[in-house]
Amino acid sequence: LVGFISQGVRSIDNIVGNILMFARQMAPALVSLNPRELLDDVLQYARFHMEQKDIALERRDEADGARCLGDVELLKQVFLNLLLNATQAMNEGGILKLETAATPQAVVFVVEDNGSGIAPETLGRIFDPFYTTKRRGTGLGLTICHNIVQAHQGAIEVESEVGVGTRFTVRIPRA
């Protein structure tokens, strides 16, 4: 019973935290970031979930030392959400691709899974507040990601095919 109550409190805390993050005006504390180090930190949190489902990580870093301008904690939240969503969408033994590259204007991050994909009728709504296809979701995770990326003057895009997988591309301005 104590474990059940504890899990319920954590769930409520997560929901309230998401609602507060959604409602709050974001003013990122921008610093020059190394994209590789940022993703290394995020992977520390996501690895447990990946290991639980025996998900392989394919990583490619082609940013060539480019740095982006961002708020460390906010961007960690974006990439952790994307990684956990990808992990949840995949079956055992899936493959998660994590890539970085640089353009003259931005550092480009790609999170790609070979999971179930997103139905076309759902794809256009994934950034809408409170829209979810998950049984226990709040529908705020991707909305918050979208808001964080926009607060950084960046962009987030998604491509998906049912039965093939999903690819999120995030562009954050260079430092």
Order of alpha helices (4+ residues) and beta strands (2+ residues): alpha-beta-alpha-beta-beta-alpha-beta-beta-alpha-alpha-beta-beta
